[in-house]
Amino acid sequence: MRSIPIALMIIPSIITCWAQPHRFADYVESTITSLADVPPPVGPGVQDAWRQTDALIAAYWSSGDGFDGKDGKEYTYGEVTGVGVRQLANAMGVPSAEDSSINFYDLGSGVARLVIQMVLDNPAAINKSVGVELSKERHDVASSALSRIRASDYSSDLLSKVELSNADALKFDFSDATHIYISSLCLPRSVLEALQDIIFTLDGVRVVAALNRLDKLEVSSEWDEGQDVPLRMTWGAGSAKIYRKRTGE
């Protein structure tokens, strides 16, 4: 039987979508966002561990956590999804790091799903994973979830590596950080600049990730130019800038 070229099989579906604009938009959206949906390649054993982590996080956080404030107010909020956390960790070189060599800080950690998943996904590499969140409501959600996990049948010494703080990142001591993630989309320029000034003073920091361009790091001779990596966010496909400190400078 003669095979049909793949291109000829795809074209009719595109034409059909074109005839129905809403379907064509869905087709384009699914094509564009597919890269952000791809997790890093791993073996079956790691995939099983990931499924357990996903189930744990789904059990102790709800989809609305972080969005709802007092008196029914809805806040502007979004975060990295489970797949996105794995994309981020891979881009920052976390899974391949030496044992207990990483002090990970999430500045603007929200309800701390990322902070806890970073430990559970990378138990050997992480020495500690610290979440710093300015909003007390979100910090309380994060602390409650962590306390309930610790009190549950799920017992793991890994959770002792998690630290959560309700604090202003500009006033918080993260001087021992090696890897920093900044949830930066809604941060004022002045705050981003001040955070970068602090980062310049840190001897041990090796990798910084942010959701948008960090201008001072971008032009610094001590840092490589930011690398764009796809990242699955709660609002859809996104990307992060990954900055690596140059060695031997």
C-alpha positions in Angstrom: 0.0 0.0 0.0 1.3 3.4 -1.0 2.0 5.7 2.0 0.5 9.2 2.0 3.0 12.0 2.8 2.5 13.5 6.2 2.2 17.0 4.8 -0.8 15.9 2.7 -2.5 14.5 5.7 -2.0 17.7 7.7 -3.1 20.2 5.0 -6.8 19.1 5.0 -7.1 19.6 8.7 -5.6 23.1 8.4 -8.0 24.0 5.6 -10.9 22.8 7.7 -9.7 24.9 10.6 -9.3 27.9 8.3 -12.9 27.6 7.3 -13.9 27.8 10.9 -11.8 30.6 12.5 -12.3 29.6 16.1 -11.0 26.1 15.3 -8.1 27.5 13.4 -7.2 29.7 16.4 -7.3 26.6 18.6 -5.0 24.8 16.1 -2.5 27.6 16.1 -2.6 28.0 19.8 -1.9 24.2 20.4 1.0 24.4 17.9 2.6 27.4 19.4 2.3 26.3 23.0 3.4 22.7 22.4 7.1 23.4 23.2 6.1 24.8 26.6 4.3 21.5 27.4 7.3 19.2 26.9 8.9 18.1 30.1 12.7 17.3 30.2 13.5 13.8 29.1 13.9 11.3 32.0 13.8 7.6 32.7 10.8 5.6 33.9 11.9 5.7 37.6 12.0 9.5 37.6 8.6 9.6 35.8 7.1 7.5 38.6 8.5 9.8 41.3 7.1 12.8 39.4 3.7 11.2 39.4 3.8 10.8 43.1 4.9 14.4 43.6 2.1 15.6 41.3 -0.5 13.6 43.3 0.9 15.0 46.6 0.7 18.6 45.4 -2.8 18.2 44.0 -3.9 16.8 47.3 -2.7 19.7 49.4 -3.3 22.8 47.2 -6.4 23.8 45.3 -6.4 25.5 41.9 -7.6 28.7 43.4 -4.9 29.1 46.0 -3.1 32.4 45.7 -5.8 34.0 43.6 -8.4 34.8 46.2 -7.9 37.4 48.9 -9.9 38.8 51.7 -13.5 39.9 51.2 -13.7 37.9 48.0 -11.1 40.0 46.2 -9.3 38.3 43.3 -5.6 39.1 43.0 -3.4 39.2 39.9 -1.6 35.9 40.3 0.0 33.1 38.4 2.7 30.6 38.8 4.9 28.0 37.2 3.0 24.7 36.7 4.4 21.2 37.7 5.7 20.7 34.2 7.1 24.3 34.2 9.0 23.6 37.5 10.8 20.7 35.8 11.6 22.8 32.8 12.9 25.5 35.0 15.0 23.1 37.1 16.5 21.5 34.0 17.4 24.9 32.5 19.0 26.0 35.8 21.1 22.7 35.9 19.5 21.5 39.1 19.1 17.8 38.4 22.7 17.4 37.3 24.2 19.3 40.2 26.4 17.7 42.9 24.7 16.3 46.0 23.5 18.9 48.4 25.2 21.7 46.5 22.2 23.9 45.8 20.6 26.5 48.0 17.5 27.4 46.0 15.6 30.7 46.6 12.2 31.6 45.1 11.7 35.3 45.5 8.0 35.9 45.3 7.1 32.3 46.1 3.3 32.7 46.3 1.8 29.5 47.8 5.1 27.7 47.5 4.2 24.8 45.2 7.4 25.5 43.3 9.6 25.6 46.4 8.4 22.2 47.7 8.3 20.5 44.3 11.9 21.6 43.7 13.0 19.5 46.7 10.8 16.5 45.9 11.9 16.4 42.3 15.6 16.9 43.1 16.2 15.3 46.5 19.9 14.8 46.0 20.9 18.1 44.6 19.0 20.4 46.9 20.5 21.4 50.2 17.6 23.8 51.0 14.7 25.3 49.2 13.5 28.7 50.5 10.4 30.6 49.6 10.1 34.3 50.3 6.7 35.8 49.9 5.5 39.3 50.7 1.8 38.5 50.9 0.8 37.2 54.3 -2.3 35.5 52.8 -0.3 33.5 50.3 2.4 32.7 52.8 -0.3 31.4 55.2 -1.7 29.1 52.4 1.9 27.8 51.8 2.6 27.3 55.5 -0.7 25.5 56.0 -0.1 23.1 53.1 3.4 22.3 54.3 2.3 21.7 57.9 -0.5 19.4 56.7 1.9 17.4 54.5 4.3 17.0 57.4 1.4 15.8 59.6 0.2 13.3 57.0 1.1 9.7 56.2 3.7 11.2 53.8 6.8 11.3 55.9 10.0 12.5 54.4 13.2 14.1 55.7 13.2 16.1 52.4 10.6 18.5 53.8 13.1 19.6 56.4 14.9 21.2 53.5 12.0 23.6 52.9 11.9 27.0 54.5 9.1 29.5 54.1 9.3 33.2 55.1 6.7 36.0 55.0 9.1 38.8 54.1 10.2 41.5 51.8 12.9 40.0 49.5 14.8 43.3 49.5 15.2 43.0 53.3 15.7 39.2 53.4 19.1 37.5 53.8 19.6 35.2 50.9 23.4 35.6 50.9 24.0 31.8 50.7 22.0 31.4 47.6 23.4 29.4 44.7 20.3 29.4 42.5 17.6 32.1 42.5 14.2 32.3 40.8 12.5 35.6 40.7 8.8 35.7 39.9 9.3 39.1 38.3 6.4 39.9 35.9 4.5 42.2 38.3 7.5 43.6 40.2 8.3 47.3 39.8 11.4 48.2 37.8 12.9 49.7 41.0 12.5 46.4 42.9 14.1 44.4 40.1 17.0 46.7 39.9 17.5 46.6 43.7 17.4 42.8 43.6 20.0 42.7 40.9 22.3 45.0 43.0 22.0 42.5 45.8 22.8 39.6 43.5 26.0 41.3 42.4 27.2 41.2 46.0 26.7 37.4 46.4 29.8 35.3 45.9 28.1 31.9 45.8 25.2 32.5 43.4 25.7 30.7 40.1 22.3 30.8 38.3 19.5 33.3 38.3 16.1 32.8 36.5 13.4 35.4 36.0 10.2 35.7 34.0 11.5 38.8 32.2 14.7 40.5 31.2 17.1 41.6 34.1 18.7 44.6 32.5 21.7 44.9 34.8 22.6 41.2 34.6 22.1 41.3 30.8 24.9 43.9 30.3 27.2 42.7 33.2 30.6 41.3 32.2 30.3 38.9 35.1 27.2 37.2 33.7 26.3 35.4 30.4 23.6 36.9 28.3 20.2 35.7 29.3 19.0 32.5 27.7 15.3 32.2 26.8 13.7 28.8 27.8 10.0 27.8 27.4 8.1 27.5 30.6 4.5 26.3 31.2 2.7 28.7 33.4 -0.8 28.6 34.9 -1.9 31.2 32.3 -0.5 29.3 29.3 2.8 29.1 27.5 5.5 31.4 28.9 9.3 31.7 29.0 12.0 32.5 31.5 15.4 34.2 31.2 18.3 32.1 32.6 21.4 33.9 33.6 24.6 32.1 34.5 27.5 33.6 36.3 30.8 33.4 34.4 33.5 31.4 36.0 37.2 32.4 36.1 36.4 36.1 35.9 
